Amino acid sequence: MYSNSFYPESECRDFHVTGDQMHKLKRQLDASGAEDWYCHYFSPVLDGTQWGLCALGECYGGSNAFPKGFDALVAFLAKAFACKELMAEGGYESSFGHEMRGIDHVVTYADMLVNVEEFRRKRRSGFLDEEEVEAGEMEAEKSARELLRDLYMLVEENPRYKDYGFILESHGIPLNARKIAEQNMDGADNLLIIASMIAISRSDRFCGYSDDFGKCAKNGTFERWLKRLYEITNG
């Protein structure tokens, strides 16, 4: 399905994809490197272009920022399904400057993570009904999963973060998810913040099965850390 929601008129078109078209689409997704895309791309530009794509079992999207290989995929879709309006003069990837750095992708989650405890507090106070709380909890799960995926993508691009045990040890922090989560990150650098998030995501390796990462994503811990990360990268 393709939708064009430019004001004042909107358009939505469904396409019946043949087996051959699906095969070519999968090949184009591979060629565009979609498996290595982050879940979210964002550039602080008013209005502009918003996009979304679900493929290969993952969902990707952005606002005025695009991954490498995006232009090639759009060109394929425009040709294969006669959607010439998809093509942007000069291309999408080149329209808004350089592609975001990996750490910039992760920082955007500071405004995307859902604080579940806040939703439950509002429910108890009568500001939200049960359905709204359930929707908030579902969104929280989704955001936590996408943050974890993008975090691991960042680490693959920057292997130094993989040595999280040594990084934490150098700051006198033990490999204990609870104690890591309790750290005051007000003066932390990006290396410690990312290493701490990775350590919590791998906590099942050193303290049995847990969802410490999900808890920190939903209780405001990671939101605070990512705001500190934003200060570092934009200071």
GROMACS elastic network, one bead per residue, 0.5 to 0.9 nm:
[ bonds ]
;  ai    aj funct       b0    kb
    1    12     6  0.71284   500
    1    13     6  0.56273   500
    1    15     6  0.58362   500
    1    16     6  0.87631   500
    2    11     6  0.82231   500
    2    12     6  0.57809   500
    2    13     6  0.52308   500
    2    14     6  0.63776   500
    2    15     6  0.78864   500
    2    83     6  0.87220   500
    3    10     6  0.75180   500
    3    11     6  0.55403   500
    3    13     6  0.61790   500
    3    14     6  0.86099   500
    4     9     6  0.85497   500
    4    10     6  0.56726   500
    4    12     6  0.62287   500
    4    13     6  0.86169   500
    4    85     6  0.89044   500
    4    86     6  0.89664   500
    5     8     6  0.81679   500
    5     9     6  0.68484   500
    5    11     6  0.61456   500
    5    12     6  0.79895   500
    6     9     6  0.62808   500
    6    10     6  0.59199   500
    6    11     6  0.83164   500
    7    10     6  0.66789   500
   15    81     6  0.77768   500
   17    20     6  0.81145   500
   17    21     6  0.59535   500
   17    22     6  0.63092   500
   18    21     6  0.51081   500
   18    22     6  0.61691   500
   18    23     6  0.86189   500
   19    22     6  0.50857   500
   19    23     6  0.62082   500
   19    24     6  0.87051   500
   20    23     6  0.51016   500
   20    24     6  0.62909   500
   20    25     6  0.85691   500
   21    24     6  0.50956   500
   21    25     6  0.60105   500
   21    26     6  0.86199   500
   21    80     6  0.77871   500
   22    26     6  0.61823   500
   22    27     6  0.85899   500
   23    26     6  0.52615   500
   23    27     6  0.63395   500
   23    28     6  0.87254   500
   24    27     6  0.50287   500
   24    28     6  0.61529   500
   24    29     6  0.86371   500
   25    28     6  0.50108   500
   25    29     6  0.61597   500
   25    30     6  0.86271   500
   25    73     6  0.85788   500
   25    76     6  0.80505   500
   25    77     6  0.81912   500
   26    29     6  0.50639   500
   26    30     6  0.62755   500
   26    31     6  0.85982   500
   26    55     6  0.89245   500
   26    56     6  0.84898   500
   27    30     6  0.51253   500
   27    31     6  0.61400   500
   27    32     6  0.85859   500
   28    32     6  0.59622   500
   28    33     6  0.85211   500
   28    34     6  0.89526   500
   28    72     6  0.79574   500
   28    73     6  0.63940   500
   28    76     6  0.74557   500
   29    32     6  0.50683   500
   29    33     6  0.62814   500
   29    34     6  0.55389   500
   29    35     6  0.79462   500
   29    55     6  0.83347   500
   29    56     6  0.85324   500
   29    69     6  0.86210   500
   29    73     6  0.68296   500
   30    33     6  0.51706   500
   30    34     6  0.62478   500
   30    35     6  0.72348   500
   31    34     6  0.78649   500
   31    69     6  0.76604   500
   31    72     6  0.85127   500
   31    73     6  0.85454   500
   32    35     6  0.85854   500
   32    68     6  0.72300   500
   32    70     6  0.66302   500
   32    71     6  0.85291   500
   32    72     6  0.65060   500
   32    73     6  0.63113   500
   33    36     6  0.56260   500
   33    37     6  0.69447   500
   33    67     6  0.89979   500
   33    68     6  0.75985   500
   33    69     6  0.63340   500
   33    70     6  0.88071   500
   34    37     6  0.51456   500
   34    38     6  0.86144   500
   34    55     6  0.83633   500
   34    56     6  0.82584   500
   34    60     6  0.89510   500
   34    67     6  0.84012   500
   34    68     6  0.86197   500
   34    69     6  0.75275   500
   34    70     6  0.83300   500
   35    38     6  0.85073   500
   35    56     6  0.74563   500
   35    58     6  0.85283   500
   36   153     6  0.72451   500
   37    40     6  0.84024   500
   37    60     6  0.76014   500
   37    67     6  0.63445   500
   37    68     6  0.79846   500
   37   150     6  0.84195   500
   37   153     6  0.81047   500
   38    41     6  0.71300   500
   38    60     6  0.69324   500
   38    61     6  0.86121   500
   38    67     6  0.78067   500
   38   102     6  0.82274   500
   38   105     6  0.72646   500
   38   146     6  0.85429   500
   38   149     6  0.76565   500
   38   150     6  0.53955   500
   38   151     6  0.89115   500
   38   153     6  0.70226   500
   38   154     6  0.87136   500
   39    58     6  0.78185   500
   39    59     6  0.63067   500
   39    61     6  0.62668   500
   39    62     6  0.81987   500
   39   105     6  0.84158   500
   39   146     6  0.62602   500
   39   147     6  0.80961   500
   39   149     6  0.76704   500
   39   150     6  0.64159   500
   40    59     6  0.87820   500
   40    60     6  0.59065   500
   40    61     6  0.51536   500
   40    62     6  0.53086   500
   40    63     6  0.84048   500
   40    65     6  0.88657   500
   40    66     6  0.89036   500
   40   105     6  0.65714   500
   40   106     6  0.86735   500
   40   108     6  0.81476   500
   40   109     6  0.89193   500
   40   146     6  0.84632   500
   40   150     6  0.82377   500
   41    60     6  0.82292   500
   41    61     6  0.63462   500
   41    63     6  0.62956   500
   41    64     6  0.76740   500
   41    65     6  0.52637   500
   41    66     6  0.61095   500
   41    67     6  0.74111   500
   41    99     6  0.87708   500
   41   100     6  0.74114   500
   41   104     6  0.87817   500
   41   105     6  0.63480   500
   41   108     6  0.84582   500
   42    45     6  0.86916   500
   42    61     6  0.86578   500
   42    62     6  0.53725   500
   42    64     6  0.61321   500
   42    65     6  0.52243   500
   42    66     6  0.80345   500
   42   100     6  0.79367   500
   42   104     6  0.86213   500
   42   105     6  0.74585   500
   42   108     6  0.74676   500
   43    62     6  0.82530   500
   43    63     6  0.61729   500
   43    64     6  0.53505   500
   43    65     6  0.54874   500
   43    96     6  0.79430   500
   43   100     6  0.81328   500
   44    63     6  0.80896   500
   44    64     6  0.76471   500
   45    48     6  0.67914   500
   45    63     6  0.80692   500
   45    64     6  0.66143   500
   45    96     6  0.88255   500
   46    64     6  0.87785   500
   47    50     6  0.84963   500
   47    63     6  0.86806   500
   47    64     6  0.83724   500
   48    63     6  0.74251   500
   48    64     6  0.59756   500
   49    62     6  0.82480   500
   49    63     6  0.58222   500
   49    64     6  0.51598   500
   49    65     6  0.82710   500
   50    61     6  0.75128   500
   50    62     6  0.57043   500
   50    64     6  0.62306   500
   50    65     6  0.84397   500
   51    60     6  0.83387   500
   51    61     6  0.53425   500
   51    62     6  0.54633   500
   51    63     6  0.65563   500
   51    64     6  0.83671   500
   51    66     6  0.87908   500
   52    59     6  0.73552   500
   52    60     6  0.56654   500
   52    62     6  0.65734   500
   53    58     6  0.83615   500
   53    59     6  0.56903   500
   53    60     6  0.51151   500
   53    61     6  0.60573   500
   54    57     6  0.69988   500
   54    58     6  0.56588   500
   54    60     6  0.61370   500
   54    61     6  0.85279   500
   55    58     6  0.54950   500
   55    59     6  0.63328   500
   55    60     6  0.81152   500
   56    59     6  0.82299   500
   59   146     6  0.88222   500
   61    66     6  0.83538   500
   62    65     6  0.59399   500
   62    66     6  0.67282   500
   63    66     6  0.79361   500
   64    92     6  0.84288   500
   64    95     6  0.83875   500
   64    96     6  0.66705   500
   65    92     6  0.79886   500
   65    93     6  0.72948   500
   65    95     6  0.85595   500
   65    96     6  0.65598   500
   65    97     6  0.85218   500
   65    98     6  0.88013   500
   65    99     6  0.69705   500
   65   100     6  0.75626   500
   66    69     6  0.85492   500
   66    70     6  0.63679   500
   66    71     6  0.85504   500
   66    92     6  0.68625   500
   66    93     6  0.56474   500
   66    94     6  0.89858   500
   66    96     6  0.85503   500
   66    99     6  0.68300   500
   66   100     6  0.84050   500
   67    70     6  0.56307   500
   67    71     6  0.86478   500
   67    93     6  0.70462   500
   67    99     6  0.66585   500
   67   100     6  0.83221   500
   68    71     6  0.76120   500
   68    72     6  0.87501   500
   68    93     6  0.69373   500
   68    99     6  0.75487   500
   69    72     6  0.53673   500
   69    73     6  0.64411   500
   69    74     6  0.88337   500
   69    93     6  0.82083   500
   70    73     6  0.51656   500
   70    74     6  0.61833   500
   70    75     6  0.85823   500
   70    92     6  0.74407   500
   70    93     6  0.68735   500
   71    74     6  0.51237   500
   71    75     6  0.60770   500
   71    76     6  0.86014   500
   71    87     6  0.83629   500
   71    88     6  0.89638   500
   71    91     6  0.61847   500
   71    92     6  0.60470   500
   71    93     6  0.63368   500
   72    75     6  0.51324   500
   72    76     6  0.62744   500
   72    77     6  0.87679   500
   73    76     6  0.51128   500
   73    77     6  0.62684   500
   73    78     6  0.86123   500
   74    77     6  0.50707   500
   74    78     6  0.59963   500
   74    79     6  0.85338   500
   74    86     6  0.66994   500
   74    87     6  0.68387   500
   74    92     6  0.89034   500
   75    78     6  0.51484   500
   75    79     6  0.62280   500
   75    80     6  0.85068   500
   75    84     6  0.86362   500
   75    86     6  0.78509   500
   75    87     6  0.66612   500
   76    79     6  0.52818   500
   76    80     6  0.58953   500
   76    81     6  0.83718   500
   77    80     6  0.51048   500
   77    81     6  0.57853   500
   77    82     6  0.76557   500
   77    83     6  0.70892   500
   77    84     6  0.89027   500
   77    86     6  0.80644   500
   78    81     6  0.56232   500
   78    82     6  0.52996   500
   78    84     6  0.52023   500
   78    85     6  0.75250   500
   78    86     6  0.59358   500
   78    87     6  0.68487   500
   79    82     6  0.51953   500
   79    83     6  0.67165   500
   79    84     6  0.71696   500
   80    83     6  0.79833   500
   81    84     6  0.86110   500
   82    85     6  0.86885   500
   83    86     6  0.57211   500
   83    87     6  0.79716   500
   84    87     6  0.57554   500
   85    88     6  0.75753   500
   87    90     6  0.87053   500
   87    91     6  0.70081   500
   87    92     6  0.81379   500
   88    91     6  0.50444   500
   88    92     6  0.61516   500
   88    95     6  0.86878   500
   89    92     6  0.80224   500
   89    95     6  0.87296   500
   90    93     6  0.85758   500
   90    94     6  0.67357   500
   90    95     6  0.68159   500
   91    94     6  0.57103   500
   91    95     6  0.63101   500
   92    95     6  0.51923   500
   92    96     6  0.74747   500
   93    96     6  0.68224   500
   93    97     6  0.76700   500
   93    98     6  0.78476   500
   93    99     6  0.74807   500
   94    97     6  0.59923   500
   94    98     6  0.73344   500
   94    99     6  0.87652   500
   95    98     6  0.88599   500
   96    99     6  0.81531   500
   97   100     6  0.88571   500
   98   101     6  0.87456   500
  100   103     6  0.81189   500
  100   104     6  0.60260   500
  100   105     6  0.68346   500
  101   104     6  0.52739   500
  101   105     6  0.67824   500
  101   154     6  0.87846   500
  102   105     6  0.52718   500
  102   106     6  0.67373   500
  102   107     6  0.89316   500
  102   150     6  0.81088   500
  102   151     6  0.83820   500
  102   153     6  0.76817   500
  102   154     6  0.51978   500
  102   155     6  0.86785   500
  102   157     6  0.76725   500
  102   158     6  0.87887   500
  103   106     6  0.51976   500
  103   107     6  0.62542   500
  103   108     6  0.89636   500
  103   151     6  0.83794   500
  103   154     6  0.66507   500
  103   190     6  0.88218   500
  103   229     6  0.85969   500
  103   233     6  0.83374   500
  104   107     6  0.51074   500
  104   108     6  0.65992   500
  104   230     6  0.80866   500
  104   233     6  0.79433   500
  105   108     6  0.56036   500
  105   109     6  0.76076   500
  105   150     6  0.73068   500
  105   151     6  0.86180   500
  105   154     6  0.84939   500
  106   109     6  0.57983   500
  106   110     6  0.80972   500
  106   147     6  0.68253   500
  106   150     6  0.64769   500
  106   151     6  0.63675   500
  106   154     6  0.79334   500
  106   226     6  0.77097   500
  107   110     6  0.58804   500
  107   111     6  0.84580   500
  107   226     6  0.54472   500
  107   227     6  0.72346   500
  107   229     6  0.65820   500
  107   230     6  0.59607   500
  107   233     6  0.89182   500
  108   111     6  0.61411   500
  108   112     6  0.69305   500
  108   226     6  0.80221   500
  108   230     6  0.84483   500
  109   113     6  0.58096   500
  109   143     6  0.78392   500
  109   147     6  0.68326   500
  109   222     6  0.86984   500
  109   223     6  0.73781   500
  109   226     6  0.72721   500
  110   113     6  0.61501   500
  110   222     6  0.73734   500
  110   224     6  0.73881   500
  110   225     6  0.81176   500
  110   226     6  0.52915   500
  110   227     6  0.59434   500
  110   230     6  0.84721   500
  111   114     6  0.83947   500
  111   223     6  0.74416   500
  111   227     6  0.87286   500
  112   140     6  0.87588   500
  112   143     6  0.68584   500
  112   223     6  0.86005   500
  113   139     6  0.83110   500
  113   140     6  0.63004   500
  113   143     6  0.58060   500
  113   144     6  0.71408   500
  113   147     6  0.86230   500
  113   217     6  0.65287   500
  113   218     6  0.67679   500
  113   220     6  0.80038   500
  113   222     6  0.82457   500
  113   223     6  0.67360   500
  114   117     6  0.89208   500
  114   118     6  0.84562   500
  114   119     6  0.83146   500
  114   136     6  0.68546   500
  114   137     6  0.76446   500
  114   139     6  0.68526   500
  114   141     6  0.85587   500
  114   143     6  0.74020   500
  114   144     6  0.87182   500
  114   217     6  0.77082   500
  114   218     6  0.58595   500
  114   219     6  0.81589   500
  114   220     6  0.80967   500
  114   223     6  0.89479   500
  115   118     6  0.54225   500
  115   119     6  0.66303   500
  115   136     6  0.83716   500
  115   137     6  0.85582   500
  115   140     6  0.72193   500
  115   217     6  0.77287   500
  115   219     6  0.53140   500
  115   220     6  0.58572   500
  115   223     6  0.87325   500
  116   119     6  0.50134   500
  116   120     6  0.62680   500
  116   121     6  0.86001   500
  116   133     6  0.80839   500
  116   136     6  0.68756   500
  116   137     6  0.60549   500
  116   140     6  0.68935   500
  116   218     6  0.54513   500
  116   219     6  0.63983   500
  116   220     6  0.86846   500
  117   120     6  0.50440   500
  117   121     6  0.60727   500
  117   122     6  0.86152   500
  117   218     6  0.74863   500
  117   219     6  0.62688   500
  117   220     6  0.87360   500
  118   121     6  0.50195   500
  118   122     6  0.62368   500
  118   123     6  0.85940   500
  118   219     6  0.82775   500
  119   122     6  0.52178   500
  119   123     6  0.62596   500
  119   124     6  0.88148   500
  119   128     6  0.76437   500
  119   132     6  0.83452   500
  119   133     6  0.58806   500
  119   136     6  0.68647   500
  119   137     6  0.81099   500
  120   124     6  0.62557   500
  120   125     6  0.86078   500
  120   128     6  0.83823   500
  120   133     6  0.65995   500
  121   124     6  0.51592   500
  121   125     6  0.62651   500
  121   126     6  0.87110   500
  121   127     6  0.87823   500
  122   126     6  0.61816   500
  122   127     6  0.51454   500
  122   128     6  0.58189   500
  122   129     6  0.88043   500
  122   133     6  0.86709   500
  123   126     6  0.50809   500
  123   127     6  0.56689   500
  123   129     6  0.60425   500
  123   130     6  0.70922   500
  123   132     6  0.85254   500
  123   133     6  0.69260   500
  124   127     6  0.76704   500
  124   128     6  0.80199   500
  125   128     6  0.78418   500
  126   129     6  0.70859   500
  128   131     6  0.81081   500
  128   132     6  0.59904   500
  128   133     6  0.67230   500
  129   132     6  0.54284   500
  129   133     6  0.64996   500
  129   134     6  0.88685   500
  130   133     6  0.51009   500
  130   134     6  0.61823   500
  130   135     6  0.85936   500
  131   134     6  0.50554   500
  131   135     6  0.61186   500
  131   136     6  0.85498   500
  132   135     6  0.50329   500
  132   136     6  0.61435   500
  132   137     6  0.86342   500
  133   137     6  0.61699   500
  133   138     6  0.86276   500
  134   137     6  0.50402   500
  134   138     6  0.61836   500
  134   139     6  0.85852   500
  135   138     6  0.51128   500
  135   139     6  0.61748   500
  135   140     6  0.85457   500
  136   139     6  0.50618   500
  136   140     6  0.60792   500
  136   141     6  0.87100   500
  137   141     6  0.63000   500
  137   142     6  0.86826   500
  137   218     6  0.86663   500
  138   141     6  0.51597   500
  138   142     6  0.63083   500
  138   143     6  0.86907   500
  139   142     6  0.50287   500
  139   143     6  0.60921   500
  139   144     6  0.85391   500
  140   143     6  0.51549   500
  140   144     6  0.61099   500
  140   145     6  0.86374   500
  140   214     6  0.85543   500
  140   217     6  0.77447   500
  140   218     6  0.62786   500
  141   144     6  0.51878   500
  141   145     6  0.62576   500
  141   146     6  0.86885   500
  141   214     6  0.73277   500
  141   217     6  0.86668   500
  141   218     6  0.81053   500
  142   145     6  0.52328   500
  142   146     6  0.62132   500
  142   147     6  0.85534   500
  143   146     6  0.51322   500
  143   147     6  0.59669   500
  143   148     6  0.85137   500
  143   217     6  0.80379   500
  143   218     6  0.89457   500
  144   147     6  0.51110   500
  144   148     6  0.61695   500
  144   149     6  0.86848   500
  144   213     6  0.77443   500
  144   214     6  0.58807   500
  144   215     6  0.89002   500
  144   216     6  0.89291   500
  144   217     6  0.57096   500
  144   218     6  0.75311   500
  145   148     6  0.51860   500
  145   149     6  0.63016   500
  145   150     6  0.87439   500
  145   214     6  0.79966   500
  146   149     6  0.50770   500
  146   150     6  0.61550   500
  146   151     6  0.83992   500
  147   150     6  0.51855   500
  147   151     6  0.59020   500
  147   152     6  0.85762   500
  147   217     6  0.84262   500
  148   151     6  0.50019   500
  148   152     6  0.62296   500
  148   153     6  0.86083   500
  148   197     6  0.89669   500
  148   198     6  0.86691   500
  148   201     6  0.76627   500
  148   213     6  0.81700   500
  149   152     6  0.52679   500
  149   153     6  0.62773   500
  149   154     6  0.87418   500
  150   154     6  0.62001   500
  150   155     6  0.86808   500
  151   154     6  0.50612   500
  151   155     6  0.63451   500
  151   156     6  0.87734   500
  151   194     6  0.80905   500
  151   197     6  0.83495   500
  151   198     6  0.77311   500
  152   156     6  0.62123   500
  152   157     6  0.86994   500
  152   198     6  0.79717   500
  153   156     6  0.51735   500
  153   157     6  0.64897   500
  153   158     6  0.87376   500
  154   157     6  0.52021   500
  154   158     6  0.61909   500
  154   159     6  0.85894   500
  154   161     6  0.87444   500
  155   159     6  0.55450   500
  155   160     6  0.76070   500
  155   161     6  0.58115   500
  155   162     6  0.65529   500
  155   194     6  0.86050   500
  155   198     6  0.85806   500
  156   159     6  0.56886   500
  156   161     6  0.86367   500
  156   162     6  0.83332   500
  158   161     6  0.62488   500
  158   162     6  0.80449   500
  159   162     6  0.53723   500
  159   163     6  0.77708   500
  160   163     6  0.59627   500
  160   164     6  0.81637   500
  160   191     6  0.85759   500
  161   164     6  0.58127   500
  161   167     6  0.82346   500
  161   191     6  0.68633   500
  161   192     6  0.87196   500
  161   194     6  0.68453   500
  161   195     6  0.56054   500
  161   198     6  0.79042   500
  162   165     6  0.82279   500
  162   195     6  0.73034   500
  162   198     6  0.77395   500
  162   199     6  0.89805   500
  163   166     6  0.56827   500
  163   167     6  0.64494   500
  163   168     6  0.88713   500
  163   195     6  0.75910   500
  164   168     6  0.60690   500
  164   169     6  0.84327   500
  164   191     6  0.88055   500
  164   192     6  0.81303   500
  164   194     6  0.83434   500
  164   196     6  0.69315   500
  164   197     6  0.89888   500
  164   198     6  0.69262   500
  164   199     6  0.61844   500
  165   168     6  0.53119   500
  165   169     6  0.60681   500
  165   170     6  0.86204   500
  165   173     6  0.89281   500
  165   174     6  0.82330   500
  165   175     6  0.68959   500
  165   195     6  0.79111   500
  165   196     6  0.88831   500
  165   199     6  0.73314   500
  166   170     6  0.60710   500
  166   171     6  0.87391   500
  167   170     6  0.52576   500
  167   171     6  0.67282   500
  167   172     6  0.89707   500
  167   173     6  0.86862   500
  167   191     6  0.76995   500
  167   192     6  0.66097   500
  167   195     6  0.67923   500
  167   196     6  0.85668   500
  168   171     6  0.52097   500
  168   172     6  0.63545   500
  168   173     6  0.50336   500
  168   174     6  0.67568   500
  168   175     6  0.75132   500
  168   180     6  0.85598   500
  168   192     6  0.69374   500
  168   195     6  0.72128   500
  168   196     6  0.71214   500
  168   199     6  0.86534   500
  169   173     6  0.53647   500
  169   174     6  0.63526   500
  169   175     6  0.81220   500
  170   173     6  0.75357   500
  171   174     6  0.89172   500
  171   192     6  0.82950   500
  173   176     6  0.80960   500
  173   179     6  0.75054   500
  173   180     6  0.67035   500
  173   183     6  0.84302   500
  174   177     6  0.85238   500
  174   179     6  0.72524   500
  174   180     6  0.72973   500
  175   179     6  0.79378   500
  175   180     6  0.72311   500
  175   199     6  0.72968   500
  175   200     6  0.85944   500
  175   203     6  0.79777   500
  175   206     6  0.76313   500
  176   179     6  0.54095   500
  176   180     6  0.60225   500
  176   181     6  0.85681   500
  176   199     6  0.85652   500
  176   200     6  0.81171   500
  176   203     6  0.74744   500
  176   206     6  0.79933   500
  176   207     6  0.77468   500
  177   180     6  0.50749   500
  177   181     6  0.60585   500
  177   182     6  0.86143   500
  177   196     6  0.87847   500
  177   199     6  0.73832   500
  177   200     6  0.53756   500
  177   201     6  0.87770   500
  177   202     6  0.89843   500
  177   203     6  0.60805   500
  177   207     6  0.82427   500
  177   212     6  0.68799   500
  177   213     6  0.88283   500
  178   181     6  0.51750   500
  178   182     6  0.62887   500
  178   200     6  0.85742   500
  178   212     6  0.81459   500
  179   182     6  0.50633   500
  179   183     6  0.66086   500
  180   183     6  0.54973   500
  180   196     6  0.65278   500
  180   197     6  0.87011   500
  180   199     6  0.81869   500
  180   200     6  0.74092   500
  181   184     6  0.84785   500
  181   196     6  0.78955   500
  181   197     6  0.86186   500
  181   200     6  0.77459   500
  181   212     6  0.88468   500
  181   216     6  0.73036   500
  181   221     6  0.70357   500
  181   222     6  0.87625   500
  182   221     6  0.85120   500
  184   187     6  0.76635   500
  184   188     6  0.79308   500
  184   225     6  0.88665   500
  185   189     6  0.81464   500
  185   192     6  0.84898   500
  185   193     6  0.72649   500
  185   224     6  0.81637   500
  185   225     6  0.63379   500
  185   228     6  0.71780   500
  186   189     6  0.89217   500
  186   224     6  0.88370   500
  186   225     6  0.80692   500
  186   228     6  0.65485   500
  187   228     6  0.82165   500
  188   191     6  0.80703   500
  188   192     6  0.61759   500
  188   193     6  0.65956   500
  188   225     6  0.88841   500
  188   228     6  0.78120   500
  188   229     6  0.84681   500
  188   232     6  0.89489   500
  189   192     6  0.55938   500
  189   193     6  0.64380   500
  189   194     6  0.88507   500
  189   228     6  0.84747   500
  189   229     6  0.74839   500
  189   232     6  0.70966   500
  190   193     6  0.51385   500
  190   194     6  0.60807   500
  190   195     6  0.83222   500
  190   228     6  0.85187   500
  190   229     6  0.59855   500
  190   232     6  0.70524   500
  190   233     6  0.81840   500
  191   194     6  0.55135   500
  191   195     6  0.59743   500
  191   196     6  0.84694   500
  192   195     6  0.50754   500
  192   196     6  0.59217   500
  192   197     6  0.85855   500
  193   196     6  0.51853   500
  193   197     6  0.63435   500
  193   198     6  0.87389   500
  193   225     6  0.66693   500
  193   226     6  0.80462   500
  193   228     6  0.85853   500
  193   229     6  0.73300   500
  194   197     6  0.51311   500
  194   198     6  0.62082   500
  194   199     6  0.85704   500
  194   229     6  0.88128   500
  195   198     6  0.50933   500
  195   199     6  0.60546   500
  195   200     6  0.86471   500
  196   199     6  0.50142   500
  196   200     6  0.62229   500
  196   201     6  0.85959   500
  197   200     6  0.52030   500
  197   201     6  0.62186   500
  197   202     6  0.87318   500
  197   213     6  0.75686   500
  197   216     6  0.89664   500
  197   222     6  0.78936   500
  198   202     6  0.62778   500
  198   203     6  0.86100   500
  198   213     6  0.87312   500
  199   202     6  0.51425   500
  199   203     6  0.60646   500
  200   204     6  0.83223   500
  200   211     6  0.88802   500
  200   212     6  0.62037   500
  200   213     6  0.56179   500
  200   216     6  0.85545   500
  201   204     6  0.76221   500
  201   211     6  0.80510   500
  201   212     6  0.69248   500
  201   213     6  0.50406   500
  201   214     6  0.84313   500
  202   205     6  0.57322   500
  202   206     6  0.76679   500
  202   212     6  0.89047   500
  202   213     6  0.83262   500
  203   206     6  0.55018   500
  203   207     6  0.59296   500
  203   208     6  0.73418   500
  203   209     6  0.77634   500
  203   210     6  0.71430   500
  203   211     6  0.83705   500
  203   212     6  0.71161   500
  203   213     6  0.81959   500
  204   207     6  0.52962   500
  204   210     6  0.56156   500
  204   211     6  0.79622   500
  204   212     6  0.84197   500
  205   208     6  0.60892   500
  205   209     6  0.76156   500
  206   209     6  0.88810   500
  207   210     6  0.77517   500
  210   213     6  0.82384   500
  211   214     6  0.52756   500
  211   215     6  0.62962   500
  211   216     6  0.87712   500
  212   215     6  0.50504   500
  212   216     6  0.61957   500
  212   217     6  0.85459   500
  213   216     6  0.52593   500
  213   217     6  0.61612   500
  213   218     6  0.87035   500
  213   222     6  0.89184   500
  214   217     6  0.50281   500
  214   218     6  0.62154   500
  214   219     6  0.86635   500
  215   218     6  0.51961   500
  215   219     6  0.59971   500
  215   220     6  0.87397   500
  215   221     6  0.84361   500
  216   219     6  0.53984   500
  216   220     6  0.64675   500
  216   221     6  0.50377   500
  216   222     6  0.57224   500
  216   223     6  0.84992   500
  217   220     6  0.63885   500
  217   221     6  0.64892   500
  217   222     6  0.53441   500
  217   223     6  0.71388   500
  218   221     6  0.76311   500
  218   222     6  0.79810   500
  218   223     6  0.85593   500
  219   222     6  0.78933   500
  219   223     6  0.83515   500
  220   223     6  0.50058   500
  220   224     6  0.62695   500
  220   225     6  0.87181   500
  221   224     6  0.54326   500
  221   225     6  0.64238   500
  221   226     6  0.87604   500
  222   226     6  0.58980   500
  222   227     6  0.84067   500
  223   226     6  0.52351   500
  223   227     6  0.62321   500
  223   228     6  0.87418   500
  224   227     6  0.52003   500
  224   228     6  0.64252   500
  224   229     6  0.87340   500
  225   228     6  0.51065   500
  225   229     6  0.62540   500
  225   230     6  0.87064   500
  226   230     6  0.60941   500
  226   231     6  0.85984   500
  227   231     6  0.63743   500
  227   232     6  0.87850   500
  228   231     6  0.50504   500
  228   232     6  0.64193   500
  228   233     6  0.88260   500
  229   232     6  0.50898   500
  229   233     6  0.62363   500
  229   234     6  0.84906   500
  230   233     6  0.52232   500
  230   234     6  0.58839   500
  230   235     6  0.79684   500
  231   234     6  0.53168   500
  231   235     6  0.54024   500
  232   235     6  0.52577   500
